[in-house]
Amino acid sequence: MADKEFDIIIYGATGYTGRLVAEHFVREYGKSDDGPKWAMAGRSEDKLAAVREEIGAPSTTPMIVADAEDPASLEAMCKRTKVVLTTVGPYQLYGDALVEACVKTGTDYADLCGEPAWMAEKIEQHHEAAKKSGARICFSSGFDSIPFDLGVLMLEKEAKALHGSPAPRVKGRVRKMQGTFSGGTAASLGATMKAAMKNPKIIAQLRDPFALTPGFEGPDQPSGMVPRYEDETGKWAAPFVMAPINTKNVHRTNFLGGHPYGEDFRYDEMVLTSPGDAGKAAANAAVELMKNPFGAKPPKPGEGPTREERENGFYDVLFLGEWPDGKQIKYAVKGKFDPGYGSTSRMIGETGMALLESDAEGGVGTPGSFLGEALVERLRDHAHLTFEVEE
């Protein structure tokens, strides 16, 4: 792909999150002569020009008109670049033609998808073709599911170094989080629920932790849907709204890597509340929240928090590795900025940068399976994430 005109195209750059991705490239690479050759893409040239000016991008930043309803324009865009970063969701409504175009042209792709039924469909349709064309189709390259996918990957690396074997049981526990979910996330969940009402197969996929590992079904997985007090953390644990997608991606990374975590690997995710009766009440309330996580007025695509709210956000995720003989290891992933916007925009941007440097074979995969530690280092250096063992 050395003869491609661009290294990276940000598709959806006029949307709320796409604009933040473009801002990341201006901030991190806009003043570097040896930075990536990147461009902004969307449906309207006028809107692209307005965003380019608003974010302070150089006036020479190329703009490309492409539309999800015009597959020819998407294929033409893909032919010009090594990597496409797309924030145009819900992907089950607007993503089919772009994935197909990337697979056909051998172009790398990263998105912010948290729609497992659609992802399972794309794996079935395109994995083998992407392997042949060399395209790396990298789903879930934002808060779902990078901190969790890479957190488990790094814990297992440390587990092997410390104890000589991967931890067969890992718990992901969100200790702290301040921020909001994106309008795109809300729209994706709504689209998924509508699709599930028409197709019972989708409900089964949503419930199946191995929905993204075709041909492999591991051991029974622990349920993160039942609140419980955990001695190891000293707090109550409650259901975590993003666990259904994150756990599937963690299992796919293990699957695509030939099961470096073991074929008996068990994993769940929950959010921690507090000790005592107050923590128990909060954990039980979280069960009700799972029925309608976005409330009566969910955010709309294109809407989001203020810059101050984004910059004051953060998250802190603890991973606990356990062995049957009582050995343990703790690993933490922490991020600055609002998880659904400020951090996510940086994570997908650095996923694109890591794909440029990767020699992984093509296919439909995950950030962990394609990029692993190389992406961890980029996130440390350019996205304000920390990855470290805890004593």
N, C-alpha and C positions, 0 to 999 in steps of 0.2 A: 504493500500500500504506500510505498515511498513516493509515488507520483501523484498522490492526492493533493488537491488544492489546499485543503484545510486539515488541521489536526482534529479539531473539535467544533461541532456545531451544536448550539443550544437551541433546541426546538421547543417552542412555547415561551420564548423570551419576553413576550408582552404580558404574560400572566403574572400573578403575584409571586409565585415561587420561582418561575423561570427568570424573572427580573432579578431576584436575589442571587441566582446562580450566575447570571451575567455580572452582577456587582462583585461577586467573588473573584471572577477572572480579571476584572478591572483592578481590584484591590491587590491581588496576589501576583498577577503577571502582566498587568497593563503597562508597566514602566520598564519591562525587561526586554532587551533586544533579542535575547535568545529564548523568550517565552513561546508558548504554543501559538500557532496560527488558528485563531478561533473566529467564529461568526455567529450572528444572531438570526434565528429563523422564526417565522410565524405567518399568520394569514394576511396581515396588513402591512405593507411597506411604510405607510404613514405612521402607524402605531410603533413599529420597530424604530423608526427615526426618532420619535418622541421619547421612547424609553432610552435609546442610546444617548440622547442629550441629557435626560434626567439623571442617569446614573454616572455621568461623567466619563463615558467610554470615548476613546479617540474617534474623531469624525471619520476616520478611515476604516473603522470597524465594519466589515462587510455585513450586508443584510440580505437574507434569502427569503423569498415568499414561497411558502409550502403550506398545504392544507390537508388535514386528515381525510377529507372527502374527495381528494384528488390524488389517487395513488401514483399517477405519473409524476406529479410534482415531488412526492416523497422519494421516489426512486431516483429522480434527477438530483435531489439533495444528497442522498446517500452516496451517489457516485463521486461526489466532490470532497468527501471527508473520510477520515479514518475512524472517527467516533461520533456518534449522535447521543446527546444527553436529552431526554425528553421528560417534560413535566406536564404533558398534555394528557390528563386523565379525566374521568375514569378510563383505565386502559382497556377494559372490556368493551367500552363504547367507541374509543378513538385510537386504539393501539394496534389493531390487527394489521392494517396495511403497512405501518412503519416497521413492525417486526419482520414482516414478509420481505419488505424492500431491503432491510439490513442483511437478512439471511441471503437473499439473492445476490447482493453486491459484495458480500464479504465484509460488511461494515460493522464495527463494534457498536454496541448499544447498551445504555444504562438508563434505568427509570426509577421511579419511586413507588412501584406497584406493591400493594398489599392485598391483592385479589387472588387468593390461591386457586380458585376454580379456573379462572382465566389462565393463570400461570401453568396449571396442569395441562390445559388444552394446548398451550403453545409448546410445552415440552414434547407432547405427543406429536404435534404437527411438524416441529422444526428442529428438534435436537440433532437428528442425524444429518439433515441438510446443512445445518450450521457447522457441524463438525467438518463437512466436506468443503464448505466455502471458506472456513476459517473465522466466521463471524462469532464473536463472544457476545451472547445475549444475556446481560447481567441485570436481573430483576432486583427489586428491593434495595436500592442503593442509597437510602436515607436513614432516618431514625428507625423505620422498619426497613431492613433489619440489621444494619451494620454494627451497632454497638453490641448486639446480642450474638450475632453470627461470629464476629471477630473476637468477642469476649470469651466465648467458649473455645474457639480455636487457640487463643493465646493461653488460656488456662490449661488446656490439654498439653500444650508444648511444655509448660512449666511443670505439669504433673509428671510427665515422662522423665524430665531432668531431675526432679526431686525424689520421686518414688519408683521410677523405672517402668511405669505403665500408665496408660490413660485412666482417668477417673471414670468408672462405669456409671456413676450417678452424678449429675450436675444440676444444681438449682440456680436459676437466675432470679435475683430479688432486686426490684427497684426500691432503693432506699429513699431517694429524694428526687423530686422532679417539679420544676416550675416552668409552665409554658402551656401552650394550647395545641390542639390538633388542628390540622389544616382543613380548609374547606374542601380540598381535593380528597382528603381521607374520608370526610363525611359523605361526600358524593359517591366515593367508591363503595363504602359500606351500603349506602342506599341502593346503588345499582346491583350489588351482590344479592341483597335481600330480595329485590324484585325478581332477579333471575332465578333465585332459589325457589320462589313460590311457583315458578313455571316448570322447574326441573328438579325433582327430588334428588338426583345424582349430586347436585351441587351441595345440598345439605350434608350428604355423606362425606363429601370431600372436605367441607369445612370442619367436620368433626374428626377426620382422620389425620393423625400426626404424620403419617407417611404418605400423604396425598401427592407429594412431589418426589417420591422415590419409586417410580414404577418398577414392579418386579421384586421389590424388597419390602417386607413388613417385619419390623423389629419387635422387641418385647412390648408387653403392655406398658403404657406410659402413665406416670402419675398425673392425677387430675389437679389442675390449678384452679378449679372452679369452686372448691369447697374451702371456706375460711378455716384457718387453723392457727394455733399458737405454736411457735417454733422455738425450742430451747436454744438452738445454736445462734439465733439472732436476738432472742429475748423480746420478740415482738409478734403481733398477730400478722398473718399474711392473708391477702385478699386477692381475688381474681384481677388480672391485668388485661386490659382491653386489647393489647397488641399481641398477646401470647399466641393466639391461633395462627397468625402468620409467621411470627418469629420462630416458633418451635419447628414449623415445617421447613423453614430455610436452614436452620441448624442441622436438621436431619438430612437435608439435601446436600449440604456441604460435606457431611460425614460420608454419605452415600457416594458422591462423585469422587471423593478422595480415596475410595477403597476401604472405607471404615477405619480411619486412624483412631477414632474414639472407641472402636469396638462395635461388633454387631449386637452386643447386649446393652448398648448405651441407652440410658434413660435420662430424660430432661424435662423440666417444667419451668414456667415463669410465673411469678406473683409479685404483687406490690406490698411493701411493708407499711403497716400503720403505726401502732404504738403498743406498749404493754398495757395490761389491765383491762378493766371494763370498757374504757373509752376506745381502746384499740379494737376490742371485740366488736363494739357497736359500729365502728368505722368499717371494719372488714365485712360485716353483714350488710351494711349500706352499699358497699361496693358491688355486692351480688345484684342488687336491684339496679344499680347504675349500668351494669353490663347489658341490661335489657334495652336501654336507651342511652348510650354513652354520651351523646351530643346534646341531650336535652330537647326542650320544646322548640328552640330556635338554633338549629345547627348552623355552623359557619358555611357560607357559600363559596364555591370556587371563585378565586379572585379577591376574596376578603382575607384579612389577617391582622395581626397585632401591629402596634406602632413600633417604630425603630427602638424606642426606649424599652418597651416590653420585650422585644426580641433579645436585646442585649442584656437584659436582667434575668433571662431564663437560664436554666441549667438542668442537669440530670446526673444521677449517681447510681450506678448499677453494680451490685455485688454478685459474684459467681462463687458458689460453694461446690467444690469437688469432693466426693466422698467415695471411700472404698469399704467393702464389707468388713475388713478387719479394724475399722475405726480411724484409719488415716484420713487426713483432710488437707485441703489447700484452698486458699481464698484468693480471688483475683477481682480487681475493680476496674471498671471503665467509667470515666467521668467526662462530661462534656459541658463546655460553656455555651451560652446562648439558648434561646428557645428551641426545644428539640424538633418541633414540627416545621419550623421555618428557618431560623438563623443557623442552626446546626445542620439540618438536612440539606440546605442549599450548599453548604461547604462540603458535606460528605459526598454528594453526587458529583460535585466539581472535581474532587480529588479522585473519585472512582474513574472519571474520564482520564485524568492525568496518568493514573496507574495503568489503565488499559493501554495507553500509548507505549508504555515501557514493558508491557507483559509479553512473554512468549508462550503463554498458555494456549492450548489447542482450542478450537472453536467448539460451540455447543450452547446449550441453554443452561446457565448455571447461576451462581451466587457470587457476591463479592469475596466470600471466604474461599470458594473453590477456585476462582480465577486468579485472585490477587493476594490473598493471605497476608503475610507479614509485610509485604511491600506496601500494601494499602495502609496498614497500621502505622508505618513510618511516615507516610504522607499525611495522615490525619494528625499525627503528633506535631509535625512540622508546619502544617498549613491550615488546620481546622480546629485547633484548641481542644483536642481530645487527649486524655491520658489513659494509658493502659499499664497496670502495674500489679505485682503480687502484693497482697496484704499480709502482715504478720498476724 
